[in-house]
Amino acid sequence: MTGNTHVVIVGGGFGGINVARTLLRHGGSRIRVTLIDRRNHHLFQPLLYQVATAGLSPADIATPIRAIFRGDPRIRVRLATATDVDLASRILTTDGGDVPYDHLVLACGATHAYFGHEEWEDRAPGLKTIEQATEIRRRVLTAFERAEFESDREERRRLLTFVIVGGGPTGVELAGALGELSRYTLTRDFRNIDPSSTRVILVEGGPRILPTFAPELSHKAARSLEKLGVTLWTETQVTQIDERHVHAGDEIVEAATVLWAAGVKASSLGEKLGVELDRAGRVRVAPDLSLPDHPEVFVIGDQARVELDGRPVPGIAPAAIQQGRHVAKNILHDLRDSPREVFEYHDHGIMATIGRATAVLQRGTLRLNGLVAWLIWGFIHILYLIGFRNRLLVFIQWTWSYFRHGRGARIITEPDWRLHGVHSPASTGRRHAPDDPGDPRKERS
Amino acid sequence: MTGNTHVVIVGGGFGGINVARTLLRHGGSRIRVTLIDRRNHHLFQPLLYQVATAGLSPADIATPIRAIFRGDPRIRVRLATATDVDLASRILTTDGGDVPYDHLVLACGATHAYFGHEEWEDRAPGLKTIEQATEIRRRVLTAFERAEFESDREERRRLLTFVIVGGGPTGVELAGALGELSRYTLTRDFRNIDPSSTRVILVEGGPRILPTFAPELSHKAARSLEKLGVTLWTETQVTQIDERHVHAGDEIVEAATVLWAAGVKASSLGEKLGVELDRAGRVRVAPDLSLPDHPEVFVIGDQARVELDGRPVPGIAPAAIQQGRHVAKNILHDLRDSPREVFEYHDHGIMATIGRATAVLQRGTLRLNGLVAWLIWGFIHILYLIGFRNRLLVFIQWTWSYFRHGRGARIITEPDWRLHGVHSPASTGRRHAPDDPGDPRKERS
């Protein structure tokens, strides 16, 4: 290992960004960094559910990766997709060409998993990207628009039924926001339907929602959700999702909108490493977060399985941030030929928000819920948003929503930009009329 | 005509919104309104170019139509596409069913026209909808991303060449914003390319840009654009646009990004009325803005050709607003069996902005340009934005951009929401790597 290194980072999420930041802050002139991502923006995923439910705009929670590192000549940001890794010759293959590395950090994250039912994705999108968030927003708002002028009672009921699969934080936050939206935001918008008659059903396979939280907080969260009109089905497995129905336990629900928040699998780039993966496709890493037998390669964040005294580190932003900083430190140790450090996870706690003004928060033995937890939740999320501009814009919109029950981003955008000129009514016809919001394919071509 | 009326308005733009507002304000209980639009939002089109150039987010300039009229039981907002009008039996046909009317107001607006070259649309999108704006944003930002890692000098030059067809306000504002973006915003973002080497070419068929302005202001605007590095080609006709080139006059330019701002045609719904249309497909209306022989049907805004002492009323927001209010007044006159009034256009002037801190403004004999004009421009546009929230958000982002040369909404979003999970690199491969930004179809599967 020379005194200089070219560090190639794949992924501009919480993990990758923090590897680069720490390296640049402490690495001086011995560091050269290439950060590769398929997207041009860092996405603040913890708030993505608010884009899906029309509370925030995409740009409020997305920052161009270039802008984060602007002006530093030691780092190159590259828009490309990593496709393979040649560990022997230390080359990362991307669709934009090969990139040789001295150190490689894989921080590619995870996507939602359908446990062998990938065919459900069109019907039940997950929530990992801005496009998925605006698609969910389109489906939800379109369902209300269609219900407004639907004469058939059964069909109206189907349109106003929203099923969310998965009772983890994402599912709970989506359900809370949908309850909020239908109970307060949309009530005065519609004439023929009473949006509060909306059914929001949260389906969880386990005995309680928010299983990673203390039971008392799970129950507090459940009660808060029920106050917002959300129906909870625990210990219920989803066995089938078809064009109109969701089969959950013994129930068969007619639902126009189904959202998937039931588990993730790691980026498949890990499969190219020829090492052991866990059931979720995560790479099992050494205590210093490197690959067994390949100390120059690190895997972090949702793509890595890190076990501390037998318990895996949770797949949340603070863990990815800590791992990113730790990897950067170990790379700097390498440059000084000093020994690496073992990763230790500092648990700052976990939180989830429910609707407009309540949340659950747990840190060590501390348990909080209600408005106080919600204020702390909001403060911390604004604090961690990258960029003063984003913080200010999000803060203003939250204040606005809090007092006005408003959700400013209630606009329906369509997948295809070509369809929206005023060409002939014929050519713009059905596409503009909400078709089955459950199947956007019908709105294509 | 009874003392009550059901007014059906097609189009939620400046014209349609103001018909409804005025009717509801002064019509009391004798008024029932149905407002029909293909989209669920009112779009503040004068600022759409800022979404296309990453200055603002879609939701900043779009307001849900329902939200504008929330709480008033006399109006129904309906998401549907009007497909035909049966003047004899007074029924509007939509893809969501038939809607009978007592008064009908068509305010469907206009779309960009390619003068018989509709095949150019994919290569040279116009700017009328949010989807078109985000598509243009994607192409522009993707072109810079690709140029950053393009080794071939010629190809890099092609990627950094932006051709804008049409020297009216939209073309000038797009060109100014692109010059701004490449000269200031992106300069520190990129390493391998010098964004200020970007070529922005504004092609105008006539002898000068902004032909509706006084010659002196056209020249002031031209000089301001040249300061931002924009090349002006006046008296130049675009004869051909192919995959790589734009044929303009004797020149053949290689350009990855081509934008169309060269004229509009009215909504084709006018063709269903069996009345005389002008070359731009606009309906020639009577002095009271109604259809000849059909006093119960009005056509306003970009869809109407209104001539006052031989000169057509310009297709700008203030004209549409005035026409909307006037139509509402005449409908109320009908209810009182009092005679209708002839429409008079009050010319409050015209403006166009160039880049970050200059604009041209003309009102009667008044001519303004530079910072003062720009401040007035900004003030008036914020004033006319619907909703305090939008005003505040836009104001903050403009202040931010002004002092930081920042453009916050610099995110690339893709047309298809399905492509962006972290599935397999194989499946996400080329799609994420910017393909030819000039042809988004290549990015579809």
Interface residues (C-beta under 8 A of the other chain):
Chain A: R38 R39 N40 H41 S57 P58 A59 D60 A62 P64 R66 A67 R70 G71 P73 R76 R78 L79 A80 T81 A82 T83 D84 T94 D95 G96 G97 C108 G109 A110 T111 H112 E121 D122 P125 G126 K128 T129 I130 E131 Q132 T134 E135 L141 T142 E145 R146 E148 F149 R188 D189 F190 R191 A266 S267 S268 L269 G387 R389 N390 L392 L393 I396 Q397 W400 G406 G408 A409 R410 I411 I412 T413 E414 P415 D416 W417 R418 L419 H420 G421 V422 H423 S424 P425 A426 T428 G429 R430 H432 A433 P434 P440
Chain B: R38 R39 N40 H41 S57 P58 A59 D60 A62 P64 R66 A67 R70 G71 P73 R76 R78 L79 A80 T81 A82 T83 D84 T94 D95 G96 G97 C108 G109 A110 T111 H112 E121 D122 P125 G126 K128 T129 I130 E131 Q132 T134 E135 L141 T142 E145 R146 E148 F149 R188 D189 F190 R191 A266 S267 S268 L269 G387 R389 N390 L392 L393 I396 Q397 W400 G406 G408 A409 R410 I411 I412 T413 E414 P415 D416 W417 R418 L419 H420 G421 V422 H423 S424 P425 A426 T428 G429 R430 H432 A433 P434 P440
